[in-house]
Amino acid sequence: MPSISVKQIDPRHGLAGFGGIAFRTTAAHLTHAADVTAIRRITISVSESLAEEIKKAAGDRPVWQWVQEVLEERLTDEELNRQWNEFYLDVNPGPEAIKQADEMFERLTMPTGRRGAA
């Protein structure tokens, strides 16, 4: 990933310059820039077969980008599962509510072709 360094022209006015172009920076811009560029390199070891699967799954994208997307999605899913479990324990549904929810889930997720079948 290429990096661009921006030199402060006048810190009193928040003007930054790149080449012959000057633009105003704000705290929001700097925060966004910090989020975008806060990258830490880690190294992992995987088996040859897994490495080949990863390269194949990445396709035309750089492997690092594919791995990053998969990990971000997985971590998001894990956080949602953690929140769901916390909510479930807090609500503490009884057996009747669980049965009703399971029946509703089955009814709503049943393929549409089976609804009219006898």
N, C-alpha and C positions, 0 to 999 in steps of 0.2 A: 504494500500500500504506500503510494508516494506521500511524502509529508511536505507541507508548505510552511515555511517560517515567515512570520509577519513581524516587522520591525515597528516599534512605537515611534511615531513622528512627534506627537505632542501629547504627553500623558495628561496634561491639564484639561484637554478638550476631548479626550478619548478618540483621537484620530489615529488610525493605523494605516500603513502604506504597504502596497505590494507592487513592485515595479513603479510605474508612474501613476498608479491609481491609489487614491486615498478614500477610506470609508470610515464611517463612525461605528465604533464598537460599543456594546452595552454589556452589562453584567450577564444578561440572558445569552448574548452571543458567546461570551467567554465560557459560561457554564456549558452551553451546547458543545463548544469546541473541546472542552475538557472531557465531556462524556464520549465524544466521538474518538478522541485520540488516546483515551485511557486504555491502552492495550497492554496486556502482559503476556509474554510468551511462556508457554509450558511445553514440556516434552513428555510424550507417552510412548510406551512400547506396546506393540500389538503383534500378533502372529502374522506370518507371511500371508496366510489365506484371508485373514480379516483385513489386512492392508489392501489386498487386491479387491476385496468386496467393497471397501470404502472408496477406492479409486473408481471402481465401476459405478457405484451409486452416485458419486459426485458428477460424473459425466463431463461436460465441458467446463464446469465451474472449478475454481481452485479447490483442492481438498480442504484447506483450512476454512474456506467459506462454508462448505457443505457441513463440516464437522461443527462449526460454530452454530449454524442454524439448527442442526439436530439437537445439540446440547441445550440451546436456549429454549427450544420447544419442550424438551424433556423436563428441564428445570421448571418451566411454567406449569406443565402438567402436574409435576410433583407438588408444587405450591398449591395448586387448585385442589388436589387430593387432600393435602394437609388441612386446608381450610374447610373442605367438605366434612372430613372426619371430625374436626373441632365443632362444626355446626351440628352434626348428627348427634354427637355426645351431649351437646348443650340442649338440644330439643328433646332427646331421649324418647323417640316414638314407641308407643306400645305395640303389642302383637297385631291388634286390629288395624291400626294405621299402617303398619308394614304390609299386611295382607292387601289392604286397599290400594296402596301405592304400587305393589307388585302387579296386581290385576290391571291397574290403569296403564302401567308401563307396557305390559304385554299387549293390551288392546291398542295402544297408540303406536307401537312399533311393529305390529303384525303387518306383513306384506298385504297390500291392497287387494291383490288377486284372490286371497283366501277368504276375505270377508263374506263374499256372496256364495262361496262353494258350500255344497252340502255334504 
